[in-house]
Amino acid sequence: MKCTGAEALLMALKEEGVEAIFGYPGGAVIDIFDAMVRQFRDVFKFILVRHEQAAVHAADGYARATGKPGVCLVTSGPGGTNTVTGLATAFMDSIPVVVFTGQVPTPLIGNDAFQEADIVGITRPCTKHNYLVASVDELAQTVKEAFYIATSGRPGPVLVDLPKDVLQSKMQFHYPKEVSIPTYKPVVKPHAPSLKRAADLLMRSHKPVVYAGGGVITAGAHEELRKLAEMMSLPVTMTLMGLGGFPGTHPLSLGMLGMHGTYRANMAVSHADLLLAVGARFDDRVTGKVEDFAPHAKIIHIDIDPTSIQKNIRVDVPIVGDAKEALSLLIEILAADRRQQRKDKRLQEWHAQLTVWRNEQRLRFDRTAAVIKPQYVIEKLYEMTCGNAIISTEVGQNQMWAAQYYLFDRPRTFLTSGGLGT
């Protein structure tokens, strides 16, 4: 069917299953808003914000809570530049967000036109990929690619810049069913020999620890992680972004690791002879001095992003692939090995030591103070909500208290900025 670029964009978003769009209108994208009112009023819920940065943060929050890509629509110039902090936040935390920005008409690009900005150049360091749509005939394919890139491999934000004349031009709409990008082929299936080596190390280990990051939640691998931990009696510690990826109330949970983590988690990693990292990036708030981090441990690192492996920490067994699939295959390998039946005897001393650390120094605060402590408030919130609330925090002490005193049992219930600290 024949339609304008603005109409084609909205039809493409409908094809992608988009329900909510966060944004702020402006002249460069007014054709999209007109088309939305005329033809798509009942298709999309548009959430109007008061600043474009808030639009990206809202789309980011939507993606964290639902697992679906968040969508943002803003105008050209300052509308686009106002999205940078939100894009950097999503980029650091691997959140799938697709941002559509308006742009001056194609003939005016590079002429210092009103509200012109090189948003593609500006956002290149803080997006997974970005596009400038040069022709209306490229629009549908570009949108398809943008959503594919944002949600596949290690997720992240993608920006699509839309010149005003492209939105006003006519085209024959056809939305591609599949997308193939020769230069972008994320590795999903993990290397079988590496998984077998990892399984063998787990079988031989006497002091294992699982280190679970946000990649567990992103991959939907929380059930596989729980099954693996229970099958092998593996204690599990989590990053700030990984909270909820393993039940915080589980007997095998050590709580959060790192600078603001629990005593038992940090002691466990310091004394471990094997560390299985899943979807984690070994950031500085976890490792401290990298040369002193897990000094006695062989390290297995499962991650969908090959650039995250060997980046900060030397890894003995690198495994590139989807965390859910990797853990599923690892469970199969371990289940077929008779040695796993002897795990209780092999790990008896280790679990006894973990219990000592757990009792030796628990999280605590002064409960006799005349004023109500924030830690007490969060504890009570946890009790009153039975752990079923979705918690969102600012950055600072409130964030750390929430991470420490609210026990997250389910994924996508802790919405917080972990990388950029926004």
C-alpha positions in Angstrom: 0.0 0.0 0.0 1.1 3.6 -0.7 1.8 5.7 2.3 4.0 8.5 3.7 7.2 7.8 5.6 5.6 8.9 8.8 2.7 6.4 8.3 5.2 3.7 7.3 7.1 4.2 10.5 4.0 3.7 12.6 3.0 0.6 10.6 6.5 -0.8 11.1 6.2 -0.2 14.9 2.8 -1.9 14.9 4.4 -4.9 13.1 7.1 -5.0 15.9 4.3 -5.2 18.5 5.0 -1.8 20.0 2.3 -0.7 22.4 3.8 2.3 24.2 5.8 5.2 22.8 7.5 7.7 25.1 8.4 11.1 23.8 8.0 14.8 23.2 6.8 16.4 20.0 8.5 19.0 17.7 8.4 20.3 14.2 10.7 17.7 12.6 8.5 14.9 13.7 5.0 16.5 13.6 4.0 14.4 10.6 4.4 11.3 12.8 2.2 12.7 15.5 -0.4 13.8 12.9 -0.4 10.2 11.4 -0.7 8.8 14.9 -3.7 10.8 15.7 -5.4 10.1 12.4 -4.8 6.4 12.0 -3.1 4.9 15.0 -4.9 6.5 18.0 -6.1 3.1 19.3 -2.8 1.2 18.5 -0.2 3.1 20.5 -0.3 4.6 24.0 1.8 7.8 23.8 3.3 8.9 27.0 4.2 12.6 27.0 7.1 13.7 29.1 8.4 17.1 29.9 12.0 16.5 28.7 13.5 14.2 26.2 15.9 12.7 28.7 12.9 11.5 30.7 11.5 9.9 27.6 14.5 7.7 27.1 14.7 6.9 30.8 11.0 5.9 30.7 11.5 3.7 27.6 14.5 2.2 29.4 12.4 1.5 32.5 9.7 -0.1 30.4 12.3 -2.4 28.8 13.7 -3.4 32.2 10.3 -4.2 33.6 8.8 -6.0 30.6 11.8 -7.4 28.7 10.4 -5.7 25.6 12.3 -3.0 23.7 11.3 0.5 24.8 10.5 3.1 22.1 11.2 6.8 22.2 10.2 9.6 19.7 11.7 13.1 19.9 12.4 16.0 17.6 15.6 17.2 15.9 18.4 19.3 17.4 18.0 19.8 21.1 15.4 17.0 21.2 18.0 14.6 20.0 20.9 15.9 22.1 18.7 15.7 25.2 18.5 11.9 24.8 22.3 11.3 25.3 22.3 10.6 29.0 19.4 8.2 28.6 21.1 6.4 25.8 24.4 6.2 27.7 22.4 4.7 30.7 20.8 2.1 28.5 24.1 1.3 26.8 26.0 0.7 30.0 23.2 -1.6 31.4 22.5 -3.4 28.1 18.9 -2.3 27.8 17.0 -2.6 24.5 15.8 0.9 23.5 15.0 2.2 20.0 15.1 6.0 19.8 13.6 7.8 16.8 14.8 11.4 16.3 13.6 14.0 13.8 16.1 15.6 11.5 16.1 18.6 9.2 15.2 17.9 5.5 18.0 16.0 3.7 19.0 18.9 1.4 19.7 21.0 4.6 21.8 18.5 6.4 25.3 20.1 6.9 24.0 23.6 6.3 23.6 24.7 9.9 19.9 24.6 9.6 17.5 25.5 12.4 17.5 22.7 15.1 20.1 20.7 13.1 22.5 18.4 15.0 24.7 15.5 13.9 22.9 13.2 16.3 24.3 10.1 14.6 27.8 11.4 15.2 27.0 12.6 18.7 25.5 9.3 19.9 27.9 6.9 18.2 29.8 6.2 21.4 26.6 5.6 23.5 24.5 3.4 21.1 24.9 -0.1 20.0 24.2 1.2 16.4 22.6 4.2 14.8 21.1 5.1 11.4 20.4 8.2 9.3 17.6 7.2 6.9 18.6 8.7 3.6 15.6 7.5 1.6 12.0 6.7 2.4 12.5 3.4 0.6 15.0 2.4 3.3 12.7 3.2 6.2 11.0 -0.2 6.8 14.2 -2.2 6.5 16.0 0.2 8.8 13.3 -0.1 11.5 13.4 -3.9 11.2 17.2 -3.9 11.6 17.1 -1.4 14.5 14.8 -3.6 16.6 16.8 -6.7 15.7 20.1 -5.1 16.7 18.6 -3.6 19.9 17.2 -7.0 21.1 19.7 -9.6 19.9 23.1 -10.5 21.2 24.0 -8.2 24.0 21.0 -5.8 24.0 21.4 -2.1 23.8 20.0 1.2 22.5 19.7 2.0 18.7 19.0 5.4 17.3 17.2 6.1 14.0 17.5 9.6 12.6 14.6 10.6 10.4 14.9 13.6 8.0 11.6 15.5 7.6 11.4 15.1 3.9 11.8 11.3 4.3 8.8 11.3 6.6 6.7 13.3 4.1 7.7 11.3 1.0 5.5 8.5 -0.4 6.5 4.9 -0.6 5.0 1.4 -1.2 5.0 -0.2 2.3 6.4 -3.6 2.7 7.7 -4.8 6.1 10.4 -7.5 5.9 9.7 -10.7 7.8 13.3 -11.4 8.6 16.6 -9.5 8.7 20.1 -10.6 7.8 23.1 -8.3 8.5 26.3 -9.9 7.2 28.5 -7.9 9.5 26.4 -8.6 12.6 26.1 -12.3 13.6 25.8 -12.7 17.4 27.0 -16.1 18.7 24.1 -17.7 20.6 25.1 -21.4 20.7 28.0 -21.9 23.1 31.1 -24.0 22.3 30.5 -27.6 23.4 34.1 -28.5 24.4 34.3 -25.3 26.5 31.1 -26.3 28.3 32.5 -29.8 29.0 35.7 -28.3 30.4 33.6 -26.0 32.6 31.6 -29.0 33.8 34.7 -30.9 34.7 36.1 -28.0 36.7 32.8 -27.7 38.6 33.0 -31.4 39.4 36.5 -31.1 40.7 35.9 -27.9 42.7 35.8 -27.9 46.5 35.0 -24.2 46.9 32.8 -23.1 44.0 30.9 -19.8 43.7 28.5 -18.6 41.0 28.8 -14.9 40.1 25.5 -13.9 38.4 25.1 -10.6 36.6 22.4 -8.8 34.7 22.9 -11.0 31.7 21.1 -13.8 33.6 18.0 -11.6 33.7 18.4 -10.4 30.1 18.6 -13.9 28.8 15.7 -15.2 30.9 18.1 -17.7 32.4 17.0 -17.4 36.1 15.3 -20.8 36.2 18.3 -22.5 34.6 20.6 -20.8 37.2 18.4 -21.9 40.1 18.4 -25.5 38.7 22.1 -25.6 38.3 22.8 -24.2 41.8 20.4 -26.6 43.4 21.7 -29.6 41.5 25.3 -28.9 42.3 24.8 -27.1 45.7 26.5 -24.0 44.3 26.4 -20.8 46.4 25.4 -17.8 44.3 26.3 -14.2 44.6 24.9 -11.4 42.4 25.9 -8.1 41.0 23.7 -5.0 41.5 22.2 -5.6 38.0 21.8 -9.4 38.7 19.6 -9.0 41.8 16.5 -11.0 41.2 18.3 -13.4 38.8 18.6 -15.8 41.7 16.1 -15.7 44.7 17.5 -13.6 47.5 15.8 -15.7 50.1 17.2 -19.0 48.7 19.5 -20.9 51.2 22.3 -20.8 48.5 22.1 -17.1 48.0 25.1 -15.1 49.3 23.6 -11.8 48.5 25.3 -9.0 46.5 29.0 -9.0 45.8 31.5 -6.1 45.8 32.0 -2.8 47.5 28.5 -2.6 48.9 28.0 -6.4 49.0 27.7 -8.8 51.9 30.6 -10.0 54.0 29.9 -13.7 53.2 29.8 -13.0 49.4 33.1 -11.2 49.4 34.8 -13.8 51.7 33.4 -16.6 49.5 34.9 -15.2 46.3 38.2 -14.4 48.0 38.6 -18.0 49.1 36.9 -19.8 46.1 38.8 -22.2 44.0 36.3 -21.9 41.2 34.2 -18.9 40.0 31.5 -19.4 37.4 30.6 -15.9 36.1 27.3 -15.7 34.1 26.4 -12.5 32.3 28.6 -10.3 34.4 31.2 -7.8 33.4 33.6 -7.7 36.4 33.2 -4.0 36.9 35.4 -2.1 39.3 32.8 -1.9 42.1 32.9 -5.7 42.2 36.5 -6.5 41.7 38.3 -3.7 43.5 42.0 -4.4 42.7 41.8 -6.8 39.8 45.0 -8.6 40.9 43.4 -9.4 44.3 40.0 -10.5 43.0 39.3 -14.2 43.4 43.0 -14.9 43.7 42.8 -18.7 44.2 40.0 -19.4 41.6 39.8 -20.8 38.2 37.4 -18.5 36.4 34.7 -19.6 33.9 33.0 -16.7 32.1 29.7 -17.2 30.1 28.7 -14.1 28.2 26.9 -13.3 24.9 29.3 -10.5 24.3 32.8 -11.7 23.4 34.3 -8.2 24.1 33.3 -8.6 27.7 35.4 -11.7 28.2 39.1 -11.2 29.2 38.4 -7.4 29.3 39.0 -6.8 33.0 39.8 -10.2 34.5 41.9 -13.1 33.2 39.5 -16.0 32.4 40.5 -19.7 32.3 37.4 -20.9 30.4 35.7 -18.3 28.1 32.3 -19.4 26.8 30.6 -17.1 24.3 26.9 -17.7 24.0 23.4 -17.1 25.3 23.3 -17.6 29.1 20.0 -19.6 29.1 21.3 -22.0 26.4 24.7 -22.3 28.0 23.3 -23.1 31.5 20.8 -25.6 30.0 23.6 -27.5 28.2 25.8 -27.3 31.3 23.0 -28.9 33.3 22.7 -31.7 30.8 26.4 -32.4 30.9 26.5 -32.4 34.7 23.4 -34.5 35.1 25.0 -37.3 33.0 28.2 -37.3 35.1 28.0 -39.6 38.2 30.5 -37.4 40.1 27.8 -34.8 40.8 26.1 -37.4 43.1 29.0 -37.0 45.5 28.8 -33.2 45.6 27.4 -33.1 49.2 30.4 -34.8 50.7 32.9 -32.8 48.5 31.3 -29.5 49.4 30.5 -30.2 53.1 33.4 -28.2 54.5 32.8 -25.3 52.1 29.1 -24.9 53.1 30.1 -25.1 56.8 32.5 -22.2 56.2 29.9 -20.2 54.3 27.6 -20.6 57.3 30.3 -19.3 59.6 30.8 -16.2 57.5 27.0 -15.7 57.2 26.7 -15.7 61.0 29.9 -13.9 61.7 29.0 -10.6 60.2 25.5 -9.9 58.9 24.1 -6.7 57.5 23.1 -4.6 60.5 22.2 -1.1 61.7 21.2 0.6 65.0 17.6 -0.4 65.7 17.5 1.6 68.9 18.1 5.0 67.4 15.4 7.7 68.1 15.0 8.4 64.3 13.8 5.8 61.8 16.7 4.4 59.8 16.3 4.0 56.0 17.4 0.4 56.3 14.5 -0.2 58.7 12.0 1.4 56.2 13.2 -0.9 53.4 13.0 -4.0 55.6 9.4 -3.0 56.5 8.6 -2.4 52.8 9.9 -5.9 52.0 7.7 -7.4 54.8 4.6 -5.4 53.9 4.9 -6.2 50.2 5.9 -9.8 50.7 8.7 -9.1 48.3 6.3 -8.7 45.4 6.9 -5.0 44.6 8.8 -3.6 41.8 11.5 -1.3 43.3 13.0 1.6 41.5 15.8 3.7 43.0 17.9 6.8 42.5 21.7 6.4 42.7 23.5 6.7 46.0 22.9 5.3 49.5 19.2 4.7 48.8 20.2 2.4 45.9 22.6 0.4 48.0 20.2 0.1 51.0 17.5 -1.2 48.6 20.0 -3.7 47.2 21.0 -4.9 50.6 17.7 -5.0 52.6 15.0 -5.8 50.0 15.4 -9.5 49.1 14.6 -9.8 45.4 13.3 -13.2 44.5 12.1 -12.5 41.0 13.8 -11.0 37.9 12.8 -7.5 36.6 11.7 -6.3 40.0 14.7 -4.0 40.7 14.9 -1.1 38.3 18.1 0.9 38.8 21.0 2.4 36.9 24.0 0.2 37.5 26.6 1.3 35.0 26.3 5.0 34.4 24.8 5.7 37.8 22.2 8.1 36.4 
